[in-house]
Structures are given as C-alpha cells and as structure tokens.
Amino acid sequence: MEAVSPDCDRVPAGDRYVVVAEMHDLVTHDLAQLTVQMAAARRLLGHDPAQAGRLLADAEATARSAVAEMRRTAEILPSPDPGTHRPLPGLADLDTLVAEAAAAGVELEIRRTGVLPPLRAVTQLATYRIVEAAARCTPRGWRVRAVVGGGDRSVRIEVRHRAGDGGTAGRPELDELRRRADLYGGRLRYFPDDDGRLAVEFPLERTHPA
C-alpha cells in the first residue's frame, strides 16, 4: 500500500472559506450556549450553588469543545509558510506601518492622543488594519495622517489623505475600510470635503477587555 501524503487530509486552498464559515457557525453556536450557561449559573449562585456549579462545569466543557473545534479546523487548513507567520499586530505595531508606507511611496504620519485604556486584542487588530488599509489605498506621492485617540466612551481613529502637491485626496477604498470597522462593531464616517477625512469610532464597551 502506498504511503498517504500528510497533505491529503488538508483542505485545498480554494475551499478554505467554506471551512472557515463552517467553523464560524460551530463556534458561534458553542459560544451562544456558553453565554446561556454562564448567565443561568450567575442567577443561581445565591440560592442554589450546587446547580450553579453544575452549570459552570457544563460551560467549561462547552468552552473546551469550541477550542478543540478551532484546533481541528486549523489542522486541516493549508499550513502557512512558517517564515511568514507572525503574531497578530496591535497598537504597539502601528509605527512599523510608517516604513512600509514609505517603501510604497506614501508618507504616513501616526499620532496618538488622550489616554487609551487596555484594549481587547481584536480592537487593536482592527485599529492596525484600518490604518494599514488607509495607507495602502493611498496613491504614491500622497500623504496620510492617522490619529488614534481614546476618551471616556470610545476609541477613535481619524485619517486624512492629501496629495503631494497639497491637493485633496480622492475617494479612498471606503468599502474595505467600512467592512473592517463593521466587523469589529465600529462606525465609519467619511468627509470628502475635509481632506477626505475618515473617522472610525469603536464604543468603549466593545473594546475594553472583560
């Protein structure tokens, strides 16, 4: 019998979106169940701690199942090149975008204002990707100014595009940027008459770690 290639159990690259969609549905179901179990346990803690304990045990099992499902899915997806894998970027990595933009002929300035609270990794990733996409969608020779700030109720990202000769930037790739914002519970606004200004806001309750 011929040896089976270790790659035969992996999903072809063209089917990865189907697999990811299925994983999303499975994990979403598990997380919804986990939420119900945790809420029920919290209500029972005061007068029926034994039942609350059983619900918490069920919640733990549900969480472990969701993690195991994600790991199984990762095992059948095509393996990335180990040399290209790196941790997910966050706020601390924003400055690396300056050099990347410069290599593409775009002048990127990043400013931070206010005091940002500790943010969930997913919000940090969204902030990084929005600034990255804004710079990538900018023509060579243009300038981009990104301001990342925080307040009592939200985290804000503001991006302005200007042409190298001082002209105003045209319409950026709004669809991509809006999808990025919507994906993480944010809201994007576009002001074409104000240096093509983009403003993205994430409500603080969606960004602060639990």
C-alpha positions in Angstrom: 0.0 0.0 0.0 1.3 3.4 -0.9 2.0 5.8 1.8 -0.6 8.6 2.2 0.7 12.1 1.9 0.3 14.1 5.1 -1.2 16.8 3.0 -4.1 14.7 1.7 -6.1 15.4 4.9 -5.7 19.1 4.4 -8.4 21.2 2.7 -7.5 22.7 -0.7 -6.8 26.4 -0.6 -9.9 27.1 -2.7 -12.1 25.5 -0.1 -10.7 27.3 3.0 -13.5 29.8 3.0 -16.1 27.1 3.3 -14.2 25.5 6.2 -13.8 28.9 8.0 -17.6 29.6 7.5 -18.4 26.2 9.0 -16.1 26.8 11.9 -17.7 30.2 12.5 -21.1 28.6 12.7 -20.0 25.8 15.1 -18.1 28.1 17.4 -20.8 30.7 17.3 -23.3 28.0 18.4 -21.0 26.9 21.2 -20.4 30.5 22.4 -24.2 31.2 22.4 -24.7 28.1 24.6 -21.8 29.1 26.8 -23.4 32.5 27.4 -26.7 31.0 28.4 -25.0 28.6 30.8 -23.0 31.3 32.4 -26.0 33.6 32.8 -28.0 30.8 34.4 -25.2 29.9 36.8 -24.9 33.6 37.9 -28.6 33.7 38.7 -28.4 30.5 40.8 -25.2 31.3 42.7 -27.1 32.9 45.6 -29.7 30.2 46.3 -28.6 27.0 44.5 -24.8 26.9 44.4 -24.8 23.1 43.6 -26.8 23.7 40.4 -24.8 26.7 39.6 -21.6 24.6 39.9 -23.1 22.0 37.5 -23.9 24.8 35.0 -20.4 26.2 35.3 -19.0 22.7 34.7 -21.1 22.4 31.6 -19.9 25.9 30.5 -16.3 24.8 30.9 -17.0 21.7 28.8 -18.6 23.9 26.1 -15.6 26.2 26.0 -13.2 23.3 25.7 -15.3 21.9 22.9 -15.1 25.2 21.0 -11.4 25.5 21.4 -10.9 21.9 20.3 -13.1 22.5 17.2 -11.0 25.5 16.2 -7.8 23.5 16.6 -9.2 20.7 14.5 -10.1 23.1 11.8 -6.7 24.7 11.9 -5.1 21.3 11.4 -7.0 20.7 8.1 -6.4 24.1 6.6 -3.4 24.7 4.4 -0.3 25.4 6.5 1.2 28.8 6.1 4.8 29.3 5.4 6.5 29.2 8.8 8.7 32.0 7.7 5.8 34.3 7.1 3.9 33.7 10.3 4.0 36.4 12.9 1.8 37.4 15.9 -1.3 39.4 15.2 -0.4 43.2 15.2 -1.7 45.7 17.6 -1.3 49.3 18.7 2.4 48.8 19.5 3.0 47.8 15.9 1.5 50.9 14.3 4.9 52.6 13.8 6.0 49.7 11.6 3.4 50.9 9.1 5.4 54.1 8.6 8.3 52.3 7.0 6.1 50.0 4.9 4.2 53.0 3.6 7.4 54.9 2.8 8.6 51.9 0.7 5.4 52.2 -1.3 6.0 55.9 -1.8 3.4 57.1 0.8 4.2 59.5 3.6 2.4 58.2 6.7 2.3 60.1 10.0 0.8 58.5 13.1 -0.2 60.4 16.2 -1.6 59.2 19.5 -3.8 61.4 21.6 -5.5 61.0 25.0 -5.1 58.0 27.3 -6.1 54.7 25.8 -7.5 52.1 28.2 -6.3 48.5 27.9 -8.0 47.3 24.7 -9.0 43.8 23.6 -6.7 42.2 21.0 -9.4 42.2 18.4 -9.9 46.0 18.7 -6.1 46.6 18.5 -6.0 44.4 15.4 -8.9 46.4 13.8 -7.2 49.7 14.5 -4.0 48.4 12.9 -5.8 47.0 9.9 -7.8 50.2 9.3 -4.6 52.4 9.4 -2.8 49.8 7.2 -5.7 49.7 4.6 -5.9 53.5 4.6 -2.2 53.8 3.8 -2.3 51.0 1.2 -5.2 52.6 -0.6 -3.3 55.9 -0.9 -1.6 56.8 -4.3 2.2 57.0 -4.4 3.4 60.5 -3.6 0.5 61.3 -1.3 0.5 61.9 2.5 -1.6 60.2 5.2 -2.1 61.4 8.7 -3.6 58.9 11.2 -4.6 60.0 14.7 -5.5 57.3 17.2 -7.1 58.5 20.5 -9.3 57.5 23.3 -11.9 59.0 25.6 -14.4 58.0 28.2 -16.7 56.2 25.9 -14.9 55.3 22.7 -11.6 54.7 20.8 -11.3 56.9 17.7 -9.2 56.7 14.6 -9.0 59.6 12.2 -7.3 59.5 8.8 -6.7 62.4 6.4 -5.4 62.0 2.9 -3.6 64.8 1.0 -1.9 64.8 -2.4 1.8 65.6 -2.6 1.1 69.0 -4.2 -1.3 70.0 -1.4 -4.4 68.9 -3.3 -7.2 66.9 -1.7 -7.3 63.2 -1.9 -9.9 61.4 -3.9 -12.4 58.8 -2.5 -10.4 56.1 -0.7 -11.4 52.4 -0.7 -14.3 53.0 1.6 -15.9 49.6 1.2 -12.8 47.8 2.6 -12.4 50.2 5.4 -16.1 50.1 6.3 -16.1 46.3 6.3 -13.1 46.5 8.7 -15.0 48.8 11.0 -18.3 47.0 10.9 -16.6 43.6 11.6 -15.4 44.8 15.0 -18.5 46.8 16.0 -17.2 50.2 14.9 -18.7 53.0 12.8 -17.0 54.7 9.9 -17.8 58.2 8.6 -16.4 59.9 5.5 -16.0 63.6 5.0 -14.9 64.2 1.3 -14.8 68.0 1.7 -12.4 67.9 4.6 -9.2 66.5 3.1 -11.0 63.2 2.5 -11.2 62.7 6.3 -12.2 59.3 7.6 -13.4 58.9 11.2 -13.8 55.4 12.8 -15.1 55.0 16.3 -15.3 51.9 18.5 -17.6 52.1 21.5 -15.6 51.5 24.7 -17.8 48.7 25.9 -16.9 46.8 22.8 -13.2 47.4 23.1 -12.3 47.1 26.8 -11.3 43.6 28.0 -13.7 41.9 30.3 
